[in-house]
Amino acid sequence: AQKITQTQPGMFVQEKEAVTLDCTYDTSDQSYGLFWYKQPSSGEMIFLIYQGSYDEQNATEGRYSLNFQKARKSANLVISASQLGDSAMYFCAMKTSYDKVIFGPGTSLSVIP
Amino acid sequence: EAQVTQNPRYLITVTGKKLTVTCSQNMNHEYMSWYRQDPGLGLRQIYYSMNVEVTDKGDVPEGYKVSRKEKRNFPLILESPSPNQTSLYFCASSLLRTGNQPQHFGDGTRLSIL
């Protein structure tokens, strides 16, 4: 069965420090895409970063980078230089080869001043 | 402004009273999808559509119907709502091309079924 696992229900990080949010996935597809979304307390879903299964380089978008280890089926999100505004829920998601989308349960990140 | 619009934003209703949540996007996206969000479970896909008149079940389709008669609209229909369908619902859309096509989400609809 296709599945996304996020094993950290809650995380704390000191402001200006880096933090890694874990995501592992299970699929037998060869072609898939991995996404990270942020959901602040206001509720909207904000796209952060994407990694394709055939991409050889790890994706980066500003302070966000994705540590993609295909053999381990992991796609961890790294946030560098955390800011107070980074406090939010973070969801890892996978789009399968037939366009179904599966989300993980999310990680709640709190940034401490 | 590019957006996905859901209505209503909030609804309290009773068991068995049919309801429809509308979703409209103005970005000419082929792909549209409905999700429900419940604490501890993340977002679960209810139905998705890759184009007009093409719909597929997600992980939790029971109790829901959808239709895609026009490219821009993708309504979610609860024919006979029950309390276990109380949830936060999101509609989303994206281009269908392979690769980095992130979904654009609506603001969400909070449904309470009494």
Interface residues (C-beta under 8 A of the other chain):
Chain A: I4 Q6 P9 S31 G33 F35 Y37 G43 E44 M45 F47 Y50 G52 F91 A93 Y98 D99 K100 V101 I102 F103 G104 P105 G106
Chain B: Y31 S33 Y35 G40 L41 G42 L43 R44 Q45 Y48 M50 D56 G58 D59 L88 F90 A92 L96 T98 G99 N100 Q101 P102 Q103 H104 F105 D107 G108
